[in-house]
C-alpha cells in the first residue's frame, strides 16, 4: 500500500436461523447445535479509513461499553500482528441499523466485516479459513459471516457445509425487548436432546427452534408477537430472538401482513440471500483497485 491511504465502505448484513436444533452440550458448557444460516438484505454499514497513526479508533462510542469490549475494535485488534505494513492503523465508523438483541447476528456480522475489510486494507493476505478461525474466538456466529455463504452449521456453529436454500421474501418483526442469549442457553427448560439430522435432509426439513418456548415464557412481548404472527403463517424465531419471521413466496403477501403489524413492533420486509452483501461489495472493491 506504500503511503497511499485507502478507504473502504461495506454493508454488514443480518442473518436468519431457518431452524436451530440443540442436540447436546459439551463438558465446557457450550451447546452442540445444528442450524441453517441464511443472509438477509437488512444491514449495517461500516466505513474503514487506513491512516498513518498506527492505532485503531472506532466511532461512534456506545454507552456503557468500553471500546476494548466493542466487537469491531476487538476484531481489528486481532489482525494487528498480520499487517504487511505495520505503520498503518485505521479509523472505523459504524452506521448502525440492525437492532441489538434481535437474534440476527448484527455484532457478529460487524466483527466479520471488519476482519474482511482490514485483511484487504492492511494486506494481511489471510485466507477465509484463517479469518474464520480468528473470528470464532470473537463469537460462534462470526465464521458464517466471514465465509459469506448460506450454510448448515454444526458443532458450536463453526462446522459449515455450504448449501443454497430457497430465497423467499421475509417479514421480520422485533418486539421492543432485548433477549439475553446467556439467559436462554442456561435455562433448565431448554431442550438439549433434539435428534441430529442428515445433511441430505437439511433443505427439505421443516425444522424448529429449540429456544422458542423458553424465549416465549421469559419474554411476554415475544410471546404476544408470536401469537399474533401465528395467525398469518408458519412463524419462526431466529437465534435466541427477539426477532420472529415469516417466509412468503409473494412480496405482496408480505406487504399485506406488514401493514397490519402493530406499531409497537419494528418490522421489515427483506429478501433472503445465499451470498453475503459484504462479499459482493468487497469483490467489487478489490476488482476496482486491481485496475488502478
N, C-alpha and C positions, 0 to 999 in steps of 0.2 A: 504493500500500500504506500510505501515511501512516506512523504509528508502530506499526501492527499487526505483530506477529511471527507469521509463518506457519511451519507445519511441513508436511512432505510426505514420505510413505514410498512408495517404488516398487520393484516387482520389476525385476530386471535379468537377462533371460533369456539362455540359451545358444543357439547356432545349430549347424546341421549343414551341411556342404557335401555335397549329394547327389551331386555329381560335381565334379571340379576338373581342368580341362584347361589345360595351359600351351602356348600357341600361338606364343610368340615372346619376345623380350627386347629392351627398348629400349636405346639407346646409354648411358643413365644407369644401366643395370644392373637397373632394375625389370622384372619379368616381366609379360608380357601374358597375362591369364587369361580363361577362361570358366568360370563356376561357377554352380551353382544353390543359393541360400541358402534354408533353412527354419528357423524357430524351433522350439524345444522348450520343454517346461514347466519344466525344471530352471532354477533362477535363484538369483542372489544377491539381497540386499535392501539398498537404500540409504535412509538416513534423512537428510533435509535440515531444518535449522532456520535460518531467517534471524535475523540479530542486528544490533545497532547498533554493532558493533565495527569495521566496515569492513575485515574481513580474512577469510581463508579458513583454516579448520582442518579436518583430516581425521583420523579415528580408525578403527581402531587403526593404530599405526605398523607398518611392515613392516621386518623385519630386513634390513639391508644395502641398503635403498632409501631414499635421501633423499626427503623429502616433495616436493621440487621435481620429482622424476622420477616421482612417482605419477600415473598417468593421470587419476585422479579430480581431483587438485589441478590438473593441467595443463588439464583441460577447464574447470574452474571459472574458472581464471585467464583463459582465452580470452574469457570473457563479461564480464569486468570493465568493458571500455570501453562495453558496451551497456546497462549498468544504467540504468533510468529514475530510480531514487533511489540516488544514489551513497553514501549513508550506510549502506546495508545491506551486511553481509557474510554469511557462512554457516558453519555447522559441519556437516560431512558425516560420518556414521558408516556404515561398510560391514560388513554381516554376510555374510562370505564363505562360500559353499557350493560354488561351482564350482571344480574343481581347476585349478591353473595348468599351462601347458604341455600342455594336453589337446586343443588344436585346436578348441575350442568357443566361442572368442571372448569369454571372461569379461572380460578387460581392456577390450576394445573396447566391449562392452556397458555396462560401468560408466561409461566415458567418455561414451557416448551418452546414458545415463540421466541423467548429471549435466548435460549440455547441455540436455536436455528439461526437467528439473526447474527449473533455475535460470532458464531462459528464462521460466518462469511466475512463480517466486517473485520474481525481480528485474524482472519486467515488461519484458523486453528487446524483446518483440514481433518477434522474428526468425522468418522462415518456416522450414519444414522444409528447403527447399533451401539457405537461408543457413546453418542449423545443420549440414547435411551437409557443406558446403564447409569450415566450421571444423573439423568432425570429421575430414575427410580429412587435415588436417595432423597429426592425432594418430595415425592408423593407417588402413590401406586398408579395414578391415572396419567402421570406425565409421559410415560413411554408411548401411549397411543397417540398423543398429540405430536410427539417427536416424529413418529413414523408417518402420520398423516393419512392413514388408510383405515377404513372401517375394518373391524376385526372381532373375532371371537377370542375372548381373553380367559385365561386360566391362571392357576396359582393365586397370587395376591393381586393379579391383574397384569402381570408382566409377561406372561407367556402368550404371545399373539399369533393367531392364524388369520391371515387377511382374507376377507370374504366380501361379497357385494350384495347386501340385502336390497330389497326394493327401496326406492326413494320417494315416498309419498309426501303429501303436504301435511304438516303437523300443526295442530293447535296446542300451544303450550300455555299453561296457566300456573301462576305462582301466587299462592295466598300470602298475606302480609305477615310472614313468620320466617324466622331463621332456624333451620333444623341443625342440631348439634350432632354431627356424624358419630363422634365418640360415644355419645349417649345411646345411640341406636345400636351400635355394634357391641356394647357391653350389657344391653338389656337382656335379662334372663328369659324373656318371652320370645326372643328372636329365634326363628327356625334355622338350624345349622346342619340339617341332615337330608337336604334335598339330594336325590339320586343324580349322579353325574350323567351327562348326555354324550352322545357320539357327535363328532364334528359333522358327520354327514347329515345330521338332523337339524343343525343349527338354523338353517334358513327356512325350514318348514315347521319349526317348533313355535307354537303359540305359548311362549314362556311367561313367567310371572316374576314378580319382585318380592323376595322373601322379607324385605324390610317394610313392605306396605302396611301390614296390620299393626306393627309396633308404632310406626310413624302416625298412623291414624289414631291410635289410643293415646299417644303422648301429646299430639298436637291437634286439638279440636278444629283449628282453622283448616288444616289439611283434610280432615275427615269431612268437613262441611263441603269443601270444594270437590272432593271425591264423589260424594253422594249426588251433588248437582250434575257433575260431568257423566256419572254413570248412566244417566237418562239419555245421554247423547251418543254413547258408543262404548267400546272396549277401552276404558281409561286405565292408564298405567302410570306408575311412579318412576322417575328417573333417579338413579343413585339412591341416596337416603332421603331424597326430597330437599326442599319442599315442593318442587315442581311436578305437576301432573301433565300428561299429554294424551292426545287422541290422534290417530292417523286417518287421513281422508284420501280417497282416490281423486276427488274433485276439489279444487281450491274453493269453488263457490260454496260447497257444503261447509267447509271450514269457516269461511267468512260469515255464513248464516249463523252458525253456532256462536262465533266470536261476538256478534252483535248483541247476543243475549247474555253474555258473561257479565255478572255483577261488577259494578265499577270498583268495588273494594279490592278486586284481584287484578294483578297485572296479567296481561295476555298478549300473545304474539302469534302470528301466522308465519311459518317458515318452511322451507323445503329441506328434506333430508339430502345429504351428500355423502358419497363414499370416498371423496378426496377432500382433505382439509383446505380451506381457503388460504391458510398460511402457506402451504406448499405451492399452490398455484401462483400466488403473488411473488413468493421467493424465487421460483423458477423464472418468472418473467424478469425480475430484477437482475438475476445472475446472467441471463441471456443478454440483457441490455448492456450490462457492464463489460461483458466479454467483447462486445463490438466496439467499445471505446478505444 
